[in-house]
Amino acid sequence: MFGRLGAPEIILILLVVVLLFGAKRLPDMARSFGQSLRILKSETKAMQKDDADEPPTVPATAAHQLASEGRRTAPEATESDTSHRR
């Protein structure tokens, strides 16, 4: 439905945008949008570089730690627990 935009639909969308924001503000909006995309791109590259530099570690969750210590992670129902529920 939304993937089939033709030339008339795009022209209509551009016309509505120009009417809403005005022709004078559109270049400023496009410039700030481009700067935002450049910042986002540089930040994602920096994050990927940081991830590649660090050795991979396996995070230990609380359940994993309890299981490795031999403790139960969830309480199990016993006969005395279920008798009062009947």
N, C-alpha and C positions, 0 to 999 in steps of 0.2 A: 504494500500500500504506500509506504513512505519512500521506498527505494526507486520509484518510477517518477522522478521529477523531470518534467520537460522544460523547454525554454519558456513557455508562458507562465508556468508556476514560479520559476526562478525570478523572472521579471516582476511578477506580482509581489514576491517576498522582498525583493530589493526596493520596490516602490514603497511598501509599507515601512521598511526600515528607514528610508530617507524621510518619509513623512513623520515618523515617530521621533527620530533623533535630529533631523536637520542635516543639510549638506555640509555645514561648517564643522560639525562635530565628528563626522564619519572618519576623516583622515586621522584625527587624534585618537579615536577609538581603535582604528586599525593599527596605528603605531604602538599603542600600549598593549594591544593584544599580541603583536609580534614580539615585543620585549618580554612579555610574560612567557611566551612559548620558548624563547631563547633561554630564559632563566630556568625554566622547567627542564629543558633538554640538558643544560649544563649540570644541573643538580642530579639528574638521573645518571649521567655519565660518572659524576663524582661518587655517587652511591655504589654503582657497579664496580668502580675501581677500588673502593674501600672494601667491598665484599670479596673481590679477587685477591686483595693483599692479605686478608685475615685467613688463618687456617680454619677449616670447617670444624665446628664443635657440635656435639650432640647435647641439646638442652635436656637436663634431667627434670622431669615433672615430679610433682609431689606424689602422684600415684606410683610412678616408677621407683622413687626412693623408698616408699613404704613397702612395695613389693620386694625390693632387693633386701630390705631389712627383715623380711619374714612376717610383717604385719599384714592384717587384713585391710583391704582398701574400702570395703563396703561391709556394713554389719549384716550378718547372716541371720535369718529367722530361725529361732529355736522353738522347741515344743512349748516352753514356758511363755514365749512371746505371743504365740498364736492362740493359746488357750483363752486368754481374756478377750479376744476379738470375736469370739463366736456368740 
